[in-house]
Amino acid sequence: MVLGGSAKSVLSAPKEILIGGTEAITGPYAAFGQGVFGLKAAIEDINKEGGVYVKEYGKKIPLKLLYRDNQSDMLKVASLTEHLIVSEKVNFLVEALTPPHVRQGAATMAQKYKIPHITGVGPFESWQGIREAITPAWQYTWAYGFAIGTPPPEGDFRAGKQGYLMVPTWFGALGAYADRTNKKVAAFGADDPDGRNWYMAFTGLAKDAGYDPYRAQDQFGIFPPGTTDFTSIVREWKRNGCEILWGNAPAPDYGILWRQCRGLGFKPKIVFATRAALFPRDVGSWGGDLPQGVGMETFWDPSIKNAAGIGGTTPRSLAERWTKKTGEPLNQSIGWSYMSVQVMVDAITRAGSIDREKVNKALADTDLKSIFGRIVFDKKTQFHRMHVAFGQWQKTDKP
C-alpha cells in the first residue's frame, strides 16, 4: 500500500529534485561563494532523512545541487542560469548571498522560465532599486538581506523591533564614540548598485544626524570598481581632517584603498567597511594589521537563539562542521545559504508538489523557524529582512 499517493504517482516520481544556481567561486566575491558550504550542508541533512516528502508522489525525493561559477561577473550570470534551467533541467534555483547586481541575471531568467528562485542579495534598498526598474517586477524571485533605512511594513513581526534596520545600528555604534571625533566623514562607495545606493543613503542620513560627510553633494568618494589609485581621494580626506571613514565596496578595492590611507598617513578614528569586511578570507588578504579595528555588519553567529536546522543540526553544529571541513574562521554566510535550502524544502513540502507555480505560491506564505530564526517574506516586495548587528575585527590568539 502507498500512503499519501497512488502507485502510479510513485512510479512517475523523479529520482531527484535538482537545485541549481550560480555562485562566485572565483573573482572578487569568492568569499561570498564560500556560502555554497551551507547549501551543501542543508542538502546533506535533508538527504539523510531520505529527501523532501512530496505528497503528489507519496514519497520522499532526494535533492541534488548543481551550481556554476559565475566568476563574480554579473554579465555571465544570465547565460549560466539559463543553461542550468534549459539544459541541466533544474527544478528550482537556490543561491547563497552575493551583492545584488550579481543576482539580477538569475532573477531575469527565473521570470522568463517561471521558476522559483531564492537568493541572498544584501541591502533591501539596492535590490529594490533594481527590481522596481523591471516591468513587470520579478515574481519568481524571493530575496533576503537587510534594510538600510526602510522600516518593515505595519503588521510585520519585525516592525518596531531593534536590529532590523542598519541605520540605527550604524548610528548607535557611531554615536557611542562620536564625541571623540570632529564628526567629519570620509564616505566611499564602489560605483555599482550596492555601493552607490549605500553611499547616497548613508551620507544623507549622516548629514541629518549632525555629521559632515565630505563633499557628499559631489558624490566624492564614489569610484569605479577595480580602481587601484586612490591617492587624490585620500589626500583630500586627510586635508579636510576627516576622522571617520565609512563606506561600501568590494573587499579587494577596499584593501587597496585602506592600504593607501595608511601609506599617506590618513588615520581616521572610526572605520567601517560594509561588504568589504564581511568575511575572514577577505580581510586576511589585506595583509598585516590592516583589518584591526575595522567595523562591519554581522548577521549570523553560532550563538543565535530560536533557530533550528534540519534533523539535529543547530547553528553551533553547522559552524563546527565548517571549521572541521575548512580549517578556516567562520564565514557567516553559510547560515544564510543553509536557510535558503530550508525555505525551498518547506515550500515544496507545503505545496505537496514540485510544480513551479504551486511552489512559488507556497513561498509567498512562508513562515518558518530556520537556522536563521523566523523567516517570513513580505508579499509585496518578496523580501525577507534579516537581523543585523555591528561587528568589529580584533586580533586574537584564539580560533
C-alpha positions as CSV (number, residue, x, y, z in Angstrom):
1,M,0.0,0.0,0.0
2,V,1.2,3.5,-0.8
3,L,0.4,6.2,1.7
4,G,-0.3,9.8,0.5
5,G,-0.2,8.9,-3.2
6,S,-1.2,6.4,-5.8
7,A,1.0,3.6,-7.2
8,K,1.1,5.4,-10.5
9,S,2.3,8.7,-8.9
10,V,5.1,6.8,-7.1
11,L,6.3,5.2,-10.3
12,S,6.4,8.5,-12.1
13,A,8.3,10.3,-9.3
14,P,11.7,11.8,-10.4
15,K,14.8,10.2,-8.9
16,E,15.9,13.5,-7.5
17,I,14.9,17.2,-7.3
18,L,17.6,19.4,-8.9
19,I,18.5,22.6,-7.2
20,G,20.7,25.0,-9.2
21,G,22.3,28.4,-9.2
22,T,25.5,30.3,-9.9
23,E,28.0,31.3,-7.3
24,A,31.1,33.5,-7.1
25,I,33.5,30.7,-6.6
26,T,36.4,32.8,-8.1
27,G,36.9,36.5,-8.6
28,P,36.5,39.4,-6.1
29,Y,33.4,37.9,-4.5
30,A,34.9,34.5,-3.9
31,A,34.4,34.8,-0.1
32,F,30.7,35.2,-0.8
33,G,30.9,32.0,-2.9
34,Q,32.0,30.1,0.2
35,G,28.4,30.2,1.2
36,V,27.9,27.1,-1.1
37,F,29.0,25.2,2.0
38,G,25.7,26.0,3.6
39,L,23.7,24.9,0.6
40,K,25.6,21.6,0.5
41,A,25.2,21.0,4.3
42,A,21.4,21.6,4.2
43,I,21.1,19.2,1.2
44,E,23.2,16.6,3.0
45,D,20.9,16.9,6.1
46,I,17.6,16.5,4.1
47,N,19.0,13.6,2.1
48,K,20.0,11.8,5.4
49,E,16.3,11.8,6.1
50,G,15.5,10.3,2.6
51,G,14.9,13.7,0.9
52,V,11.9,16.0,0.9
53,Y,8.4,14.5,1.1
54,V,6.3,15.3,-1.9
55,K,2.6,14.5,-1.4
56,E,1.7,14.1,-5.0
57,Y,4.2,11.3,-5.4
58,G,3.6,9.9,-1.9
59,K,7.3,9.6,-1.2
60,K,10.5,11.4,-0.2
61,I,12.7,12.5,-3.0
62,P,16.4,13.4,-2.5
63,L,17.9,16.7,-3.6
64,K,20.9,17.3,-5.8
65,L,22.8,20.6,-6.1
66,L,24.1,21.9,-9.4
67,Y,25.9,25.2,-9.4
68,R,28.2,27.0,-11.8
69,D,31.0,29.5,-11.1
70,N,29.9,33.0,-12.3
71,Q,33.4,34.3,-11.6
72,S,31.9,37.3,-9.8
73,D,30.9,38.6,-13.2
74,M,27.3,39.8,-13.4
75,L,27.4,39.6,-17.2
76,K,27.9,35.8,-17.0
77,V,25.0,35.1,-14.6
78,A,22.1,35.1,-17.0
79,S,23.6,32.8,-19.6
80,L,24.8,30.3,-16.9
81,T,21.4,30.3,-15.2
82,E,19.6,29.8,-18.5
83,H,21.9,26.8,-19.2
84,L,21.0,25.3,-15.8
85,I,17.3,25.7,-16.5
86,V,17.2,24.7,-20.1
87,S,20.0,22.1,-20.5
88,E,20.5,20.9,-16.9
89,K,16.7,20.9,-16.2
90,V,17.0,22.2,-12.7
91,N,13.7,22.3,-10.8
92,F,14.4,25.3,-8.7
93,L,17.1,28.0,-8.2
94,V,18.5,28.4,-4.7
95,E,21.6,30.6,-4.1
96,A,23.8,32.0,-1.4
97,L,24.4,35.6,-0.5
98,T,26.0,37.8,-3.2
99,P,25.9,41.6,-3.9
100,P,22.5,42.5,-5.5
101,H,23.7,43.5,-9.0
102,V,25.2,40.0,-9.5
103,R,21.8,38.4,-8.9
104,Q,19.7,40.3,-11.4
105,G,20.6,38.0,-14.3
106,A,19.3,35.0,-12.3
107,A,16.1,36.8,-11.4
108,T,15.6,37.7,-15.1
109,M,15.9,34.0,-16.1
110,A,13.7,32.9,-13.2
111,Q,11.0,35.3,-14.5
112,K,11.5,34.2,-18.1
113,Y,11.1,30.5,-17.3
114,K,8.7,30.9,-14.3
115,I,11.0,29.0,-12.0
116,P,11.0,29.7,-8.2
117,H,14.3,31.4,-7.1
118,I,15.6,32.0,-3.6
119,T,18.7,34.2,-3.2
120,G,20.7,36.4,-0.9
121,V,21.1,40.0,-2.1
122,G,22.3,42.2,0.7
123,P,20.7,45.6,1.1
124,F,16.9,45.9,0.6
125,E,17.2,49.3,-1.0
126,S,19.8,48.3,-3.5
127,W,17.8,45.2,-4.5
128,Q,14.5,47.0,-4.7
129,G,16.1,49.8,-6.8
130,I,17.0,47.1,-9.4
131,R,13.7,45.2,-9.0
132,E,11.4,48.2,-9.4
133,A,13.2,49.2,-12.6
134,I,12.0,45.9,-14.2
135,T,8.5,45.8,-15.8
136,P,6.8,43.7,-14.6
137,A,8.7,43.3,-11.3
138,W,10.2,39.8,-10.8
139,Q,7.5,37.5,-9.4
140,Y,9.5,34.3,-9.0
141,T,12.5,35.6,-7.0
142,W,12.4,35.6,-3.2
143,A,15.3,37.6,-1.8
144,Y,16.7,38.0,1.7
145,G,19.0,40.6,3.2
146,F,18.9,43.6,5.5
147,A,17.3,47.0,5.2
148,I,19.4,50.2,5.4
149,G,16.7,52.6,6.4
150,T,13.3,51.4,5.1
151,P,11.2,50.2,8.1
152,P,9.2,47.0,7.9
153,P,5.6,47.4,6.8
154,E,2.9,47.8,9.5
155,G,1.9,44.4,10.9
156,D,5.2,42.8,10.1
157,F,6.5,40.8,13.1
158,R,9.8,42.8,12.9
159,A,8.1,46.2,13.0
160,G,9.4,48.4,15.8
161,K,12.0,45.8,16.9
162,Q,15.7,46.5,17.3
163,G,18.2,45.2,14.9
164,Y,16.1,45.1,11.7
165,L,17.4,48.4,10.3
166,M,21.1,49.1,9.6
167,V,20.8,52.9,10.1
168,P,20.1,52.8,13.9
169,T,22.7,50.0,14.2
170,W,25.3,52.2,12.4
171,F,24.5,55.4,14.2
172,G,24.3,53.6,17.5
173,A,27.9,52.5,17.0
174,L,28.9,55.9,15.7
175,G,27.1,57.7,18.5
176,A,28.9,55.8,21.2
177,Y,32.2,57.4,20.1
178,A,31.1,60.5,18.0
179,D,32.1,62.9,20.8
180,R,35.7,61.7,20.4
181,T,35.8,62.8,16.8
182,N,35.1,66.0,14.8
183,K,32.2,64.2,13.0
184,K,33.8,64.8,9.6
185,V,33.2,61.7,7.5
186,A,35.1,60.4,4.5
187,A,32.4,58.4,2.8
188,F,33.3,56.0,0.0
189,G,31.4,53.6,-2.3
190,A,32.0,51.5,-5.3
191,D,30.1,52.8,-8.4
192,D,27.8,49.8,-8.6
193,P,24.2,49.5,-7.4
194,D,25.2,48.3,-4.0
195,G,27.9,50.9,-3.3
196,R,26.1,53.8,-4.9
197,N,22.8,53.3,-3.2
198,W,24.5,52.7,0.1
199,Y,26.6,55.9,-0.3
200,M,23.5,58.0,-1.1
201,A,21.5,56.7,1.8
202,F,24.3,56.9,4.3
203,T,25.6,60.4,3.5
204,G,22.1,61.9,3.6
205,L,21.3,60.3,6.9
206,A,24.7,61.2,8.3
207,K,24.1,64.8,7.5
208,D,20.7,64.8,9.1
209,A,22.3,63.3,12.2
210,G,24.8,66.1,12.6
211,Y,27.8,64.6,10.8
212,D,29.7,66.3,8.0
213,P,30.2,63.9,5.0
214,Y,32.9,65.4,2.9
215,R,31.6,66.7,-0.5
216,A,28.7,64.3,-0.4
217,Q,26.8,66.6,-2.8
218,D,29.5,65.9,-5.4
219,Q,29.4,62.2,-4.6
220,F,33.1,62.5,-3.8
221,G,34.5,59.1,-2.8
222,I,32.5,57.1,-5.3
223,F,34.9,55.2,-7.5
224,P,34.8,52.7,-10.4
225,P,35.2,49.0,-9.2
226,G,38.8,47.9,-9.9
227,T,40.3,51.3,-9.1
228,T,44.0,51.0,-8.0
229,D,45.0,54.6,-7.2
230,F,43.1,56.4,-4.5
231,T,45.8,59.0,-3.8
232,S,43.9,62.1,-4.8
233,I,40.8,61.0,-2.8
234,V,42.8,60.1,0.3
235,R,44.7,63.3,0.2
236,E,41.5,65.4,0.1
237,W,40.1,63.5,3.1
238,K,43.3,64.0,5.0
239,R,43.5,67.7,4.1
240,N,39.9,68.2,5.3
241,G,40.6,66.5,8.6
242,C,38.1,63.6,8.3
243,E,38.2,61.4,11.3
244,I,35.5,58.8,10.3
245,L,35.9,56.5,7.3
246,W,32.7,54.8,6.3
247,G,31.6,53.1,3.1
248,N,30.7,50.1,0.9
249,A,33.0,48.4,-1.7
250,P,34.3,45.0,-2.8
251,A,37.0,43.6,-0.5
252,P,39.9,43.9,-3.0
253,D,39.1,47.5,-3.8
254,Y,38.8,48.4,-0.1
255,G,42.0,46.6,0.7
256,I,43.9,48.9,-1.8
257,L,42.1,52.0,-0.5
258,W,42.9,51.2,3.1
259,R,46.5,50.4,2.4
260,Q,46.9,53.7,0.6
261,C,45.3,55.5,3.5
262,R,47.9,54.1,5.8
263,G,50.7,54.9,3.4
264,L,49.6,58.5,3.1
265,G,49.3,59.0,6.8
266,F,45.5,59.2,6.9
267,K,44.4,57.7,10.2
268,P,40.7,58.0,10.9
269,K,39.5,57.2,14.4
270,I,36.4,55.1,13.3
271,V,36.4,52.9,10.2
272,F,33.5,50.9,8.8
273,A,33.7,48.8,5.6
274,T,30.4,47.2,4.6
275,R,30.6,44.3,2.1
276,A,34.4,44.6,2.1
277,A,34.9,43.4,5.7
278,L,32.3,40.6,5.9
279,F,34.5,37.6,5.7
280,P,37.8,36.4,7.3
281,R,39.2,35.3,3.9
282,D,38.8,38.9,2.5
283,V,40.1,40.8,5.5
284,G,43.1,38.4,5.8
285,S,44.0,39.3,2.2
286,W,44.6,42.9,3.1
287,G,47.8,42.0,4.9
288,G,49.4,42.8,8.2
289,D,47.3,44.5,10.8
290,L,45.0,46.3,8.3
291,P,41.9,44.5,9.5
292,Q,42.4,45.6,13.1
293,G,39.5,47.7,14.3
294,V,37.6,47.8,11.0
295,G,33.8,47.7,11.6
296,M,31.4,45.6,9.6
297,E,27.9,44.2,9.7
298,T,27.3,40.8,11.3
299,F,24.2,38.8,10.8
300,W,24.7,35.1,11.6
301,D,26.5,33.5,14.5
302,P,26.6,30.1,16.2
303,S,25.0,31.6,19.3
304,I,21.8,32.8,17.5
305,K,18.7,31.9,19.5
306,N,15.4,30.4,18.5
307,A,16.9,28.8,15.4
308,A,17.0,25.2,14.1
309,G,18.3,23.4,11.2
310,I,17.3,20.1,9.6
311,G,17.4,17.0,11.7
312,G,19.6,17.7,14.7
313,T,21.6,20.4,13.1
314,T,22.0,23.6,15.2
315,P,23.7,26.9,14.4
316,R,26.6,25.8,16.5
317,S,26.9,22.3,15.0
318,L,26.8,23.9,11.5
319,A,29.7,26.3,12.4
320,E,31.6,23.3,13.8
321,R,31.1,21.4,10.6
322,W,32.5,24.4,8.7
323,T,35.6,24.6,10.9
324,K,36.3,20.9,10.7
325,K,35.9,20.9,6.9
326,T,37.8,24.0,6.0
327,G,40.1,24.8,8.9
328,E,39.1,28.5,8.5
329,P,37.4,31.0,10.7
330,L,33.6,31.1,10.4
331,N,32.2,32.5,7.1
332,Q,28.8,33.9,8.4
333,S,27.1,33.5,5.0
334,I,26.8,29.7,5.5
335,G,23.9,30.3,7.8
336,W,22.1,32.3,5.1
337,S,22.6,29.7,2.4
338,Y,21.6,26.8,4.6
339,M,18.4,28.7,5.4
340,S,17.7,29.1,1.7
341,V,17.5,25.4,1.2
342,Q,15.3,25.0,4.3
343,V,12.9,27.6,2.8
344,M,12.7,25.8,-0.5
345,V,12.2,22.4,1.2
346,D,9.4,23.8,3.3
347,A,7.7,25.3,0.3
348,I,7.9,22.0,-1.7
349,T,6.5,20.2,1.4
350,R,3.6,22.6,1.9
351,A,2.8,22.6,-1.9
352,G,2.9,18.8,-1.9
353,S,4.3,19.2,-5.4
354,I,7.3,20.2,-7.5
355,D,5.0,22.1,-9.8
356,R,6.7,25.5,-10.1
357,E,3.5,27.6,-9.8
358,K,2.4,25.7,-6.7
359,V,5.8,26.0,-5.1
360,N,6.0,29.7,-5.9
361,K,2.6,30.3,-4.3
362,A,3.8,28.4,-1.2
363,L,6.9,30.6,-0.9
364,A,4.6,33.6,-0.5
365,D,3.1,32.0,2.6
366,T,6.4,31.1,4.2
367,D,6.6,31.3,8.0
368,L,9.4,29.0,9.0
369,K,11.7,28.6,12.0
370,S,15.0,28.1,10.3
371,I,18.7,28.0,11.3
372,F,18.5,31.8,10.9
373,G,15.4,32.2,13.0
374,R,11.9,33.0,11.8
375,I,11.6,33.5,8.0
376,V,8.7,35.5,6.6
377,F,8.7,37.2,3.1
378,D,6.9,40.5,2.6
379,K,4.4,39.6,-0.1
380,K,4.6,42.9,-1.9
381,T,8.4,43.1,-2.2
382,Q,9.1,39.3,-1.9
383,F,11.9,40.2,0.5
384,H,12.8,38.8,3.9
385,R,14.6,41.2,6.3
386,M,17.4,39.8,8.4
387,H,18.5,40.9,11.8
388,V,21.9,42.8,11.6
389,A,24.4,43.9,14.3
390,F,27.6,45.9,14.3
391,G,30.8,44.0,14.5
392,Q,34.5,44.8,14.6
393,W,37.6,42.9,13.7
394,Q,40.0,42.4,16.5
395,K,43.3,40.4,16.6
396,T,43.2,37.3,18.8
397,D,45.4,34.4,19.6
398,K,42.4,32.1,19.7
399,P,40.5,30.3,16.9
